[in-house]
Amino acid sequence: QKDGYRYFMEKEIYEQSLVVGETLMGRIKDNSIILDELSSLDLAHIDAIKICACGTSYHAALSACYMFERLAKIRCNVEIASEFRYKEPLLDTKTLFIVISQSGETADTLEALKMAKQSGMRTLAICNVDNSSIVRTADMTILTRAGIEKGVASTKAFATQVITLWLLTLYVGEHKKSMDALTLQSEIAALLRVPLILKVSETTHEKIRRLSKRYLHGHGFFFIGRDIFYPLALEGALKLKEISYLHAEGYPAGEMKHGPIALADSELFTIALMPKNLLYDKMKSNVEELSARDSTLLVISPEPFELADDFIKTKPHTHMMGEFFEMMLITQLLALEISIRLGNDVDMPRNLAKSVTVE
Ligand code: F6R
């Protein structure tokens, strides 16, 4: 069943190109986004978006928030479902309520969805399991087409969630006329390039495999990024801690100087996501500060960085989401290879379950 891969997680990482292609199938026609699932949604009455989710799905939600505001010019706010439920949130029927869930059974996400529904909001589920509790509860559903995900650490589900949310962003921008035709066209072109970007290069995988042996000890990891690369940093750190049991945090690079940089020394590993298409110089100076404090630096970027202890070169991309997906792949492979070297059970990490149906 593992088709020659060592673990399901590895197989699922390699499957991402295919399942993202499937998630995109039938969604683009004549430079327009097709989401028939939303035919009952009157976007003229929607002026904001709220998203609730947990774990990796929450990171997909955070990524979407950057896209919704930047591209579709619609206000977006994201909350962890278990926080949202108990804070007595103020809800507004002009806000579209979205939940994201791979399993469709996460208790806190389901309860958050019920609360939103009871308040009279329109609700949309982005989910990977048809007929799940979340799908049955939401007014509308867009199914991601990741297929069954066996590895406890989510990989291909995350990729299809981000792709679906990107499609949704473009749909909202198009229907609310907040995005011009030229932007829509270039976004669609970038979207269609993702399946190719997600094909794993054996050379890169081999490089990560070799590199991983230097990152087994030490007292922790900081994954840093800015803008939409910040949720990707959170996701990279989550993947690593779930399957390697090493301490890892994701941080917005600009926040390091407000406290966390106190931890920097050669035993602290910084994984820096340095895309060329977004805030490169800002990232550079954040990374320089960490290097000056002796942190061991692994830079992931299309641009060589002289202070890096290790460097993984990404391909040149003209769109930041191209860089996003390539870096996503690299951080997943890094977590996988570190976990394998440590002798852990990659697919069944300790203390974790695939679906969290209890609060
Ligand atoms: C991380 C992971 C979890 C889930 C979270 C939400 O790799 O798998 O953090 O993302 O438990 O699960 P779903 O998406 O099923 O609601």
Boltz pocket constraint, residues with backbone or C-beta under 6 A from the ligand:
constraints:
  - pocket:
      binder: B
      contacts: [[A, 54], [A, 55], [A, 56], [A, 57], [A, 58], [A, 100], [A, 101], [A, 102], [A, 103], [A, 104], [A, 105], [A, 106], [A, 109], [A, 152], [A, 153], [A, 154], [A, 155], [A, 238], [A, 239], [A, 242], [A, 353], [A, 354], [A, 355], [A, 356]]
      max_distance: 6.0
